[in-house]
Amino acid sequence: MNASEETPEARVFQYHERTKHHYDRYARSPGYMDWANQPDPFRVYQNVPTLELPFLEKDPTAAHANLYETAGSRPRPFDLQSIAGLLELSVGLSAWKAAGRSRWSLRINPSSGNLHPTETHLVLPPVQEHTAGVYHYSPVRHELEKRATLPDSLWQKIEKHFGTTGCLIGLTSIFWRESWKYGERALRYCNHDVGHAAAAVRLAANLFGWKLAWLNAVSDTCIEKVLGLDRAAYQYMEEEHPDLLCWVCATDTGTGPVGLTSELVEAFAGLKFAGLPNQLSRNRVNWEIITQTAVHLRKEETPELVTSSSPSRTQSANSVAVGAAELIRRRRSATAFASSGSLSKESFQAILERTMPFSSRAPFDLGPLPQCANLILFVHRVRQLHPGLYAFIRCRQDLEPLRDNCRVDFQWTQVTPDFPLYLLEKGNFRQTATMLSCHQSIAGEGIFSLAMLSRFRQSIESAPYRYRYLFWEAGMIGQVLYLEAEAHGLRGTGIGCYFDDAVHALLGLSGDFYQSLYHFTVGLPLEDERLTTLPPYYHLERHGA
């Protein structure tokens, strides 16, 4: 079979295989930091009206548990203050770091290498004196850039379609932001970050009494029309690729449609969009395997899928005294861990339990994403647990296949009755964890680290675009782990660099029915005292700077 005859799914499998790291070679990347062409971390649409957003005068008084409860807060009105608050607590800035004359921003939503390929767009109703419109969110200015005005009649049709008031939020990716540093593997990381951002928005929405309904039926072409991506003059290799579109509404409203009618889409296609995207780099590199694979990952319109409800299991041990908004704001990615500290078994299991894919608990109630990822854990210092290799089975249907396909000498001893955590092998796995995560000591020095092992081949064979969804799910799990680490006085870090097949070999897996798609580590952070931390919006005069 020649390249022109290969199926889309075959090309996706080839991309994944080619971008694996191995002990004797890494996936192709620049191999150095081209600082002269480092992408601007902030997308701006120039020559459009801007709308300054108010900052939260006081954070919502939601407790830690309210992050995950779909009806934890009384619904706020869809006014400018609440919409601004949602953005501030999900995709806004969390701080600035400075060292000498250098400074860089941190954001609420985590990102691989702090490069932030994910952009946020909104379709808003008339708010206060402002007309309905399509906007791009600028996190550095905490403002909206208005790219199109919606006629009142169109907005009325949108609300009639969904049967309630609300707004649309869309996420897009700029591949160049990641490939500048990570080369061919960057497509993976961009999709991790979509999962991070989607989970960040979904969890923050609970603090306002809102929910997100992922419009899983719409095509990528539809998203491009609705957000005006198809009418923006992007620089070469700096275009925004459509990811997902969500309807945001109050939690006390029913389940509405998860698609858009052709009439609505064509109405957006007829709008006049403005705004010149800023140039992010002087020169760009086309990592052709990314652009070629992205074509095969495009989603066409599909039948609507609605997740059936399932009860959530809760553990009081996972409720802490710290407020939800405080946890969101203080989330950081650790850069180094102390080789000390520990975690109780009860708290460890409570953290894991929050990652369970219950369809009635945020962020996994976003929509029918695949429930394919299980956690392979390297437990280093959890009290009442033997150090060793463990499996946390998030997806019940994978227990027997994993037992059958993993090494025959694994114990598969259930740690706690009615809780899907299994001891595979006792022992000190700190060096193994470090080695598998590209020799990064942070994987071995923390309290525990893990690999997200996903059901792979069968997920993609039926629909190649679901390759993206697998990484979205991994990113969503990562966002929960980030917040839960903070809730228990620790810190987390996502790890995108690991030796793929070496992980599979450790488990005794062959073929690609299961693949490791993301690593993560949790521990007691060591702060770099050489760095100065500044408030997130100290640079804005209207924020009192």
ZADO-610175 format. One line per 4 residues: number of its first residue (from 1); for each residue x negated, y negated, z negated of C-alpha. Coordinates in Angstrom, 3 decimals. Layout:
<pts>
NUM	X,Y,Z ~ ...
</pts>
This chain:
<pts>
1	0.000,0.000,0.000 ~ -1.535,-3.340,1.004 ~ -1.117,-6.554,-0.966 ~ 1.739,-7.828,1.221
5	3.747,-4.658,0.508 ~ 3.262,-4.614,-3.230 ~ 6.342,-5.111,-5.341 ~ 6.641,-8.098,-7.716
9	6.397,-5.794,-10.717 ~ 3.210,-4.243,-9.312 ~ 1.660,-7.707,-9.013 ~ 2.633,-8.468,-12.611
13	1.040,-5.238,-13.842 ~ -2.093,-6.132,-11.860 ~ -2.244,-9.554,-13.472 ~ -1.959,-8.065,-16.938
17	-4.618,-5.441,-16.253 ~ -7.012,-7.928,-14.687 ~ -6.719,-10.391,-17.573 ~ -7.616,-7.923,-20.298
21	-10.700,-8.541,-22.395 ~ -13.162,-5.638,-22.663 ~ -16.246,-5.105,-24.814 ~ -18.488,-5.383,-21.772
25	-16.645,-8.208,-20.013 ~ -14.076,-10.866,-20.761 ~ -11.267,-12.006,-18.473 ~ -12.415,-14.649,-15.994
29	-12.607,-18.159,-17.421 ~ -14.701,-21.284,-16.784 ~ -17.341,-20.080,-19.248 ~ -17.981,-23.618,-20.478
33	-16.033,-26.666,-21.649 ~ -15.591,-29.121,-18.782 ~ -15.046,-32.100,-21.047 ~ -14.947,-34.575,-18.164
37	-11.743,-32.931,-16.926 ~ -10.099,-32.035,-20.229 ~ -6.362,-32.491,-19.628 ~ -4.541,-35.344,-21.294
41	-2.605,-33.655,-24.125 ~ 0.429,-35.851,-23.485 ~ 2.649,-35.907,-20.423 ~ 4.166,-39.317,-19.655
45	6.767,-40.217,-17.046 ~ 5.826,-43.743,-16.051 ~ 8.021,-46.587,-14.810 ~ 11.185,-45.469,-16.594
49	13.206,-46.948,-19.462 ~ 12.100,-45.637,-22.850 ~ 14.149,-45.126,-25.963 ~ 12.314,-45.427,-29.285
53	13.500,-42.776,-31.693 ~ 13.985,-43.439,-35.393 ~ 11.913,-41.487,-37.886 ~ 13.538,-39.506,-40.646
57	13.789,-41.701,-43.717 ~ 14.330,-38.571,-45.770 ~ 13.892,-34.947,-44.757 ~ 16.920,-32.652,-44.831
61	17.279,-31.112,-48.290 ~ 17.412,-27.561,-46.967 ~ 15.720,-24.783,-48.899 ~ 13.206,-22.310,-47.496
65	15.923,-19.721,-46.864 ~ 17.918,-22.226,-44.788 ~ 15.313,-21.948,-42.047 ~ 16.775,-18.580,-41.156
69	20.429,-18.895,-42.119 ~ 22.628,-19.830,-39.196 ~ 25.153,-21.595,-41.408 ~ 22.837,-22.956,-44.065
73	23.592,-26.670,-43.629 ~ 26.651,-28.764,-42.883 ~ 26.580,-29.796,-39.188 ~ 25.231,-33.277,-38.598
77	26.797,-35.442,-35.870 ~ 25.007,-35.522,-32.530 ~ 23.805,-39.074,-33.025 ~ 20.407,-40.558,-32.256
81	19.161,-40.185,-35.817 ~ 19.854,-36.453,-35.967 ~ 18.571,-35.692,-32.465 ~ 15.391,-37.634,-33.282
85	15.061,-35.692,-36.530 ~ 15.341,-32.359,-34.722 ~ 12.542,-33.359,-32.350 ~ 10.384,-34.732,-35.175
89	10.639,-31.431,-37.080 ~ 10.106,-29.116,-34.124 ~ 7.960,-30.555,-31.324 ~ 6.673,-33.790,-32.851
93	3.283,-34.531,-34.379 ~ 2.338,-33.167,-37.795 ~ -0.995,-34.977,-38.372 ~ -4.172,-36.320,-36.821
97	-7.649,-35.019,-37.546 ~ -10.740,-37.163,-37.274 ~ -14.467,-36.459,-37.291 ~ -16.682,-39.464,-36.748
101	-15.325,-41.321,-33.737 ~ -13.351,-38.355,-32.458 ~ -9.719,-37.785,-33.304 ~ -7.100,-35.333,-32.147
105	-3.458,-34.705,-32.928 ~ -1.806,-31.660,-34.439 ~ 1.800,-30.756,-33.733 ~ 4.650,-29.109,-35.555
109	4.774,-26.329,-32.930 ~ 1.560,-24.289,-32.706 ~ -0.368,-23.861,-29.484 ~ -3.263,-21.791,-28.190
113	-6.384,-23.880,-28.594 ~ -4.205,-26.869,-29.584 ~ -3.796,-27.503,-25.843 ~ 0.021,-27.690,-25.779
117	1.161,-26.696,-22.305 ~ 4.842,-26.852,-23.384 ~ 6.935,-29.930,-22.551 ~ 10.395,-30.764,-23.895
121	13.287,-32.228,-21.908 ~ 16.805,-33.100,-23.033 ~ 20.194,-33.765,-21.479 ~ 21.919,-35.972,-24.026
125	25.496,-37.196,-24.471 ~ 26.262,-40.891,-24.812 ~ 24.720,-41.875,-28.159 ~ 25.423,-45.255,-29.698
129	24.983,-47.829,-26.907 ~ 22.997,-45.443,-24.699 ~ 24.571,-43.663,-21.735 ~ 24.279,-39.924,-21.151
133	21.101,-38.961,-19.367 ~ 18.189,-36.621,-18.705 ~ 15.150,-37.426,-20.834 ~ 11.587,-36.289,-21.378
137	10.345,-36.327,-24.970 ~ 7.032,-38.015,-25.724 ~ 5.703,-36.616,-29.023 ~ 2.840,-39.110,-29.283
141	5.232,-42.070,-29.119 ~ 8.262,-40.282,-30.598 ~ 10.379,-41.685,-27.841 ~ 12.503,-40.547,-24.924
145	11.683,-41.373,-21.308 ~ 14.909,-41.653,-19.328 ~ 14.567,-39.986,-15.940 ~ 18.216,-39.954,-14.845
149	21.599,-41.348,-15.870 ~ 24.607,-39.037,-16.004 ~ 28.008,-40.333,-14.926 ~ 30.593,-40.096,-17.698
153	32.560,-37.668,-15.569 ~ 29.611,-35.250,-15.387 ~ 29.064,-35.283,-19.133 ~ 32.767,-34.654,-19.687
157	32.556,-31.631,-17.406 ~ 29.550,-30.340,-19.384 ~ 31.397,-30.575,-22.702 ~ 34.473,-28.980,-21.146
161	32.283,-26.150,-19.821 ~ 30.834,-25.384,-23.258 ~ 34.005,-26.209,-25.145 ~ 32.244,-28.364,-27.716
165	29.981,-31.353,-28.114 ~ 26.226,-30.884,-28.119 ~ 23.187,-31.392,-25.903 ~ 20.830,-29.441,-23.657
169	17.160,-28.809,-24.470 ~ 14.769,-27.446,-21.863 ~ 11.198,-26.214,-22.184 ~ 8.621,-26.212,-19.394
173	4.946,-25.238,-19.064 ~ 1.916,-26.890,-17.498 ~ -0.411,-23.989,-16.744 ~ -3.431,-26.219,-16.119
177	-3.499,-27.348,-19.740 ~ -4.401,-23.800,-20.813 ~ -6.351,-22.589,-17.787 ~ -8.759,-25.540,-18.149
181	-10.223,-23.665,-21.118 ~ -9.008,-20.072,-20.854 ~ -8.987,-19.401,-17.114 ~ -6.974,-16.441,-15.856
185	-5.644,-15.359,-19.254 ~ -3.928,-18.739,-19.697 ~ -0.578,-17.573,-18.317 ~ -0.251,-15.297,-21.333
189	-0.958,-18.136,-23.734 ~ 1.490,-20.515,-22.062 ~ 4.252,-18.008,-22.693 ~ 3.156,-17.479,-26.299
193	3.585,-21.224,-26.713 ~ 7.085,-21.172,-25.208 ~ 7.977,-18.678,-27.940 ~ 6.348,-20.871,-30.597
197	8.229,-23.965,-29.412 ~ 11.581,-22.209,-28.948 ~ 11.369,-20.795,-32.473 ~ 10.308,-24.180,-33.867
201	13.347,-25.872,-32.322 ~ 15.691,-23.075,-33.366 ~ 14.527,-23.068,-36.986 ~ 14.608,-26.870,-37.276
205	18.125,-26.890,-35.819 ~ 19.350,-24.971,-38.871 ~ 18.369,-27.910,-41.062 ~ 20.911,-30.023,-39.149
209	23.616,-27.372,-39.108 ~ 23.065,-26.681,-35.414 ~ 22.411,-23.583,-33.371 ~ 20.845,-22.948,-29.970
213	22.492,-20.859,-27.281 ~ 19.931,-19.809,-24.694 ~ 21.423,-20.101,-21.216 ~ 19.954,-16.775,-20.164
217	22.009,-16.483,-16.974 ~ 20.534,-19.541,-15.255 ~ 17.752,-19.309,-12.694 ~ 14.455,-21.145,-12.719
221	15.690,-23.083,-9.691 ~ 18.711,-24.175,-11.710 ~ 16.490,-25.445,-14.538 ~ 14.383,-27.375,-12.026
225	17.499,-29.084,-10.675 ~ 18.966,-29.887,-14.085 ~ 15.705,-31.357,-15.436 ~ 14.627,-32.969,-12.167
229	11.385,-31.011,-11.976 ~ 11.949,-30.520,-8.248 ~ 11.974,-34.297,-7.730 ~ 8.827,-35.276,-9.625
233	5.575,-36.227,-7.883 ~ 3.186,-34.036,-9.875 ~ -0.525,-34.005,-9.193 ~ -1.980,-30.831,-7.707
237	-1.943,-28.021,-10.328 ~ -0.237,-30.261,-12.893 ~ 3.376,-29.382,-12.152 ~ 5.781,-28.273,-14.863
241	7.142,-24.740,-14.535 ~ 10.659,-24.044,-15.851 ~ 10.946,-21.772,-18.879 ~ 14.299,-21.931,-20.617
245	17.367,-24.082,-21.132 ~ 19.459,-24.077,-24.322 ~ 22.773,-25.581,-25.383 ~ 22.584,-27.093,-28.862
249	25.826,-27.209,-30.821 ~ 27.179,-26.992,-34.361 ~ 26.874,-23.649,-36.137 ~ 30.598,-23.595,-36.873
253	31.526,-23.484,-33.173 ~ 32.169,-20.268,-31.310 ~ 29.984,-18.565,-28.727 ~ 30.296,-20.354,-25.405
257	29.024,-19.543,-21.919 ~ 25.332,-18.868,-21.452 ~ 25.227,-20.058,-17.874 ~ 26.125,-23.068,-15.751
261	28.576,-23.256,-12.879 ~ 27.299,-24.007,-9.392 ~ 29.381,-27.183,-9.484 ~ 27.491,-28.479,-12.527
265	24.108,-27.535,-11.105 ~ 24.794,-29.261,-7.805 ~ 25.976,-32.352,-9.667 ~ 22.544,-32.516,-11.322
269	20.916,-31.902,-7.936 ~ 22.661,-35.038,-6.666 ~ 21.312,-37.284,-9.418 ~ 18.592,-39.822,-8.756
273	15.558,-39.042,-10.923 ~ 12.836,-41.585,-11.691 ~ 9.455,-41.445,-13.367 ~ 5.932,-40.903,-12.089
277	4.142,-38.137,-14.032 ~ 0.778,-39.275,-15.344 ~ -2.369,-37.607,-14.065 ~ -3.748,-35.227,-16.684
281	-7.217,-34.573,-15.233 ~ -9.392,-36.087,-12.561 ~ -10.151,-32.655,-11.081 ~ -8.354,-29.335,-11.508
285	-9.185,-25.698,-10.787 ~ -6.643,-23.422,-9.144 ~ -6.828,-20.085,-10.903 ~ -5.077,-18.402,-8.020
289	-4.006,-15.273,-9.864 ~ -1.936,-17.473,-12.188 ~ -0.161,-19.356,-9.412 ~ 0.371,-16.140,-7.450
293	1.710,-14.219,-10.446 ~ 3.977,-17.108,-11.452 ~ 5.826,-16.687,-8.136 ~ 6.632,-13.081,-9.042
297	7.770,-14.112,-12.512 ~ 10.434,-16.517,-11.298 ~ 13.911,-15.713,-12.509 ~ 16.960,-15.717,-10.269
301	20.479,-16.201,-11.548 ~ 21.570,-13.127,-13.509 ~ 24.755,-11.927,-15.221 ~ 25.374,-13.460,-18.624
305	24.081,-11.452,-21.576 ~ 25.427,-12.018,-25.069 ~ 23.794,-10.409,-28.098 ~ 26.120,-8.411,-30.292
309	26.079,-9.472,-33.922 ~ 24.278,-7.399,-36.522 ~ 24.062,-7.985,-40.276 ~ 20.957,-9.573,-41.738
313	19.165,-7.968,-44.622 ~ 17.777,-10.447,-47.138 ~ 15.198,-10.170,-49.888 ~ 15.254,-12.718,-52.688
317	11.494,-12.373,-53.063 ~ 11.108,-14.284,-49.808 ~ 12.868,-17.379,-51.129 ~ 10.382,-19.894,-52.505
321	10.757,-23.266,-54.180 ~ 9.211,-25.256,-51.307 ~ 11.737,-27.026,-49.062 ~ 12.157,-25.999,-45.434
325	11.094,-29.358,-43.970 ~ 7.951,-29.440,-46.111 ~ 6.950,-26.002,-44.837 ~ 7.544,-27.124,-41.262
329	5.441,-30.250,-41.685 ~ 2.491,-28.625,-43.409 ~ 2.115,-25.675,-41.030 ~ -1.427,-25.522,-39.668
333	-3.636,-22.999,-37.926 ~ -6.436,-21.860,-40.188 ~ -9.981,-21.958,-38.837 ~ -11.637,-19.969,-41.632
337	-10.561,-17.817,-44.561 ~ -12.019,-17.188,-47.999 ~ -12.984,-13.566,-48.579 ~ -10.859,-13.659,-51.700
341	-7.261,-14.002,-52.756 ~ -4.537,-11.414,-52.459 ~ -0.815,-11.013,-51.964 ~ 1.680,-8.895,-53.858
345	3.293,-5.957,-52.084 ~ 6.688,-7.543,-52.686 ~ 5.692,-10.817,-51.007 ~ 3.932,-8.989,-48.167
349	7.064,-6.997,-47.376 ~ 9.185,-10.130,-47.688 ~ 7.030,-11.846,-45.045 ~ 7.381,-8.873,-42.729
353	11.126,-8.686,-43.294 ~ 11.545,-12.232,-41.977 ~ 10.266,-11.049,-38.598 ~ 13.047,-8.489,-38.184
357	14.983,-9.187,-34.959 ~ 18.441,-9.541,-36.482 ~ 20.803,-11.175,-33.987 ~ 22.476,-13.123,-36.792
361	19.273,-14.718,-38.104 ~ 17.169,-17.516,-36.668 ~ 15.081,-17.624,-34.616 ~ 15.992,-14.243,-33.128
365	19.622,-15.251,-32.672 ~ 18.508,-17.512,-29.832 ~ 19.743,-14.949,-27.334 ~ 19.168,-11.463,-25.935
369	15.394,-11.527,-25.754 ~ 13.843,-8.055,-25.682 ~ 13.352,-6.463,-29.066 ~ 10.147,-4.731,-28.099
373	7.383,-5.826,-30.464 ~ 6.241,-3.768,-33.446 ~ 3.418,-4.788,-35.769 ~ 0.210,-2.806,-36.263
377	-1.237,-4.127,-39.509 ~ -4.772,-4.240,-40.864 ~ -4.131,-4.592,-44.599 ~ -7.175,-5.854,-46.489
381	-6.020,-7.224,-49.864 ~ -2.372,-6.585,-50.662 ~ -1.788,-5.591,-54.271 ~ -0.133,-2.206,-54.866
385	-1.030,-1.164,-51.308 ~ -4.014,0.854,-50.165 ~ -6.265,-1.032,-47.754 ~ -5.728,0.536,-44.381
389	-3.890,0.659,-41.094 ~ -0.103,0.314,-41.179 ~ 2.812,0.088,-38.744 ~ 5.826,-2.135,-39.250
393	8.598,-0.901,-36.971 ~ 10.716,-3.935,-36.089 ~ 12.514,-1.979,-33.375 ~ 14.064,1.216,-34.721
397	14.095,2.966,-31.337 ~ 10.287,2.880,-31.223 ~ 9.605,4.931,-34.348 ~ 9.702,8.353,-32.741
401	7.983,7.369,-29.448 ~ 5.135,5.776,-31.393 ~ 4.782,8.808,-33.646 ~ 4.685,11.041,-30.585
405	2.185,8.936,-28.640 ~ -0.190,7.693,-31.331 ~ -3.018,9.725,-32.863 ~ -1.879,13.013,-34.316
409	-3.853,12.491,-37.525 ~ -1.900,9.389,-38.588 ~ 0.034,9.898,-41.829 ~ 3.225,7.924,-41.107
413	3.961,7.684,-44.824 ~ 6.842,5.302,-45.528 ~ 5.723,2.778,-48.130 ~ 9.163,1.830,-49.479
417	12.460,3.663,-48.926 ~ 14.738,1.970,-46.380 ~ 11.956,-0.393,-45.269 ~ 10.188,0.346,-41.945
421	6.585,-0.045,-43.145 ~ 4.409,3.049,-42.665 ~ 0.871,3.846,-43.773 ~ -1.057,5.320,-40.863
425	-4.539,5.631,-42.324 ~ -6.229,4.538,-45.552 ~ -9.555,2.763,-45.397 ~ -11.442,-0.485,-44.994
429	-10.446,-1.884,-41.603 ~ -11.964,-5.352,-42.005 ~ -14.796,-4.721,-39.583 ~ -12.447,-3.012,-37.130
433	-10.012,-5.929,-37.225 ~ -12.860,-8.374,-36.654 ~ -14.302,-6.374,-33.782 ~ -10.955,-5.911,-32.002
437	-10.167,-9.638,-32.185 ~ -13.192,-10.583,-30.076 ~ -15.523,-10.361,-33.086 ~ -13.709,-13.234,-34.827
441	-14.372,-12.963,-38.562 ~ -11.051,-14.610,-39.385 ~ -9.284,-11.327,-38.545 ~ -11.262,-9.435,-41.170
445	-11.663,-12.006,-43.914 ~ -7.997,-12.726,-44.517 ~ -5.464,-10.805,-46.559 ~ -4.046,-9.029,-43.544
449	-4.092,-9.256,-39.774 ~ -2.012,-7.592,-37.113 ~ -1.479,-6.737,-33.473 ~ 1.927,-7.088,-31.837
453	2.472,-3.889,-29.900 ~ 5.273,-4.199,-27.340 ~ 7.214,-1.760,-25.226 ~ 5.736,-2.865,-21.936
457	6.197,-0.972,-18.681 ~ 9.901,-0.235,-18.919 ~ 10.592,-3.853,-19.898 ~ 9.074,-5.171,-16.694
461	9.932,-2.492,-14.133 ~ 13.580,-3.510,-14.017 ~ 12.894,-7.261,-13.924 ~ 9.359,-8.685,-13.609
465	10.359,-12.049,-15.115 ~ 10.804,-10.262,-18.434 ~ 7.028,-10.240,-18.701 ~ 7.438,-13.814,-19.895
469	10.049,-12.750,-22.438 ~ 7.681,-10.265,-24.068 ~ 5.257,-13.092,-24.828 ~ 8.096,-15.366,-25.925
473	9.138,-12.763,-28.485 ~ 5.534,-12.499,-29.688 ~ 5.306,-16.286,-30.018 ~ 8.553,-16.408,-31.979
477	7.244,-13.770,-34.378 ~ 4.066,-15.818,-34.688 ~ 6.008,-18.949,-35.610 ~ 7.829,-17.069,-38.377
481	4.516,-15.726,-39.674 ~ 3.027,-19.226,-39.680 ~ 5.861,-20.564,-41.835 ~ 6.016,-17.546,-44.119
485	2.268,-17.738,-44.735 ~ 2.695,-21.374,-45.805 ~ 5.668,-20.418,-47.986 ~ 3.463,-18.019,-49.935
489	0.553,-20.419,-50.383 ~ -1.464,-18.998,-47.502 ~ -2.136,-19.923,-43.893 ~ -1.855,-18.132,-40.586
493	-3.559,-18.220,-37.212 ~ -2.515,-16.772,-33.909 ~ -5.255,-14.922,-32.032 ~ -5.026,-14.643,-28.268
497	-8.519,-13.269,-27.778 ~ -8.712,-9.525,-28.435 ~ -9.922,-6.403,-26.667 ~ -6.670,-5.056,-25.271
501	-7.533,-1.455,-24.493 ~ -9.704,-1.056,-27.573 ~ -6.592,-1.721,-29.655 ~ -4.723,0.958,-27.728
505	-7.649,3.389,-28.125 ~ -7.662,2.860,-31.902 ~ -4.038,3.984,-31.949 ~ -4.591,6.840,-29.518
509	-2.317,5.285,-26.880 ~ -2.905,5.792,-23.174 ~ -1.184,4.245,-20.178 ~ 0.832,1.067,-20.441
513	4.120,2.138,-21.989 ~ 2.957,0.071,-25.013 ~ 0.620,-2.914,-24.838 ~ -0.834,-5.253,-27.447
517	0.293,-8.791,-26.585 ~ -0.711,-11.043,-29.494 ~ -2.785,-10.880,-32.670 ~ -2.257,-12.801,-35.883
521	-4.037,-13.161,-39.215 ~ -3.045,-14.501,-42.638 ~ -5.264,-15.493,-45.533 ~ -6.436,-18.108,-48.009
525	-7.715,-21.034,-45.905 ~ -11.053,-22.763,-46.247 ~ -10.680,-26.453,-45.492 ~ -13.326,-28.264,-43.456
529	-14.244,-31.169,-45.718 ~ -15.991,-32.953,-42.876 ~ -12.607,-33.730,-41.313 ~ -10.290,-36.569,-42.245
533	-6.535,-36.027,-42.087 ~ -4.326,-38.917,-40.978 ~ -0.515,-39.213,-40.971 ~ 1.238,-38.069,-37.776
537	2.374,-41.503,-36.603 ~ -0.130,-43.811,-38.251 ~ -0.975,-45.141,-34.788 ~ 2.496,-46.623,-34.211
541	3.199,-50.122,-35.502 ~ 6.902,-49.349,-35.908 ~ 5.948,-46.578,-38.327 ~ 4.254,-49.073,-40.611
545	0.702,-48.690,-39.291
</pts>
